[in-house]
């Protein structure tokens, strides 16, 4: 039995600065970018890119720097080149709204086409992009089953062993004597997982929020994203906002 199988509710450091763990029997790595790596399937999973959120806000008169899509895709390209996955899964809410695809700059659309040329690109639909892309390459799915895991956008109620979802944009707030720090995070109890939002403007919801209540069968662990590293944080070390 390998070390991960022997410790299904524990993190181990990985060479990339991330954390490895056994998730419902599958060896996965929580990467510092916020991407999840499913080892046996060579699959890279990212959730909640919310591309063109800046332009959506600008259309309503709330001006934000219009570089969120470019930054998000730059980081996604870096992850794809670092891992060379057999498949890249966009786990829903890839676009901020149903007209975001039409607002994409030409270079950003070409960046997505280049990713589809590098690997098998899979668009799992979310509540913001229920129709999937209309003019971009890739496979559109409601959910994916791989290595004992079920990849879908929104967490479902009740016990769901193997579920990997996004949607909630989890963040961890850690309080220490010198103050507190708030970071996007993975949250898991070893049976299921909610992944952090990958988008530059996606924001986050504290894992102590009621929206997470009932998802986990035991107090979960968090993998908080730091500069080039994922930090393991126990439930008792977390605070609400």
C-alpha angles and dihedrals in degrees: 000000000000123000094254093053090049092054107041092164100048141081126231124195117252130208092250093060092260132110127257123210145158108256110190089325097316122110108233137169124218103215125210090240091063093256122129119224117206101202106202093044094042086226126154116206126194127172138203104009090164091198114201094018088134093056091046090056092045090056088058093049098259103122117212127167103276096227103093096103093048092049094046093049092046090056092044092052090050091053092048092050092046094052104025092210125201086223135017114205120201100201101210137290088058086148121044093224140355093269096049093095090060091052095053115121113240093248091052092050089050090051090057091048089051090054089052088053091052098048145353102289116208123189112202106195123238137187093274095047105028093155097050122219120327102196105023128088125252142079120289117216139168092215141340131224114206135153093351092309129114112211114202136146104241126041114244127221125265130016109340110173110199097016116145113186142160125192098101097070094217120215130182124216114201119191122203135165091272095052134276139296128204121205139168110256151179113244123200145152093202092262101066137006142207112207127214123256112264098198120105093232099031098109123197148252122224112251088228089066117115089246089077095047113117096016096102130055093212135015104298131227123233130217102205117201116239135167101304093333142078115225121211111228126182122223094249091058092059128093135194122248 
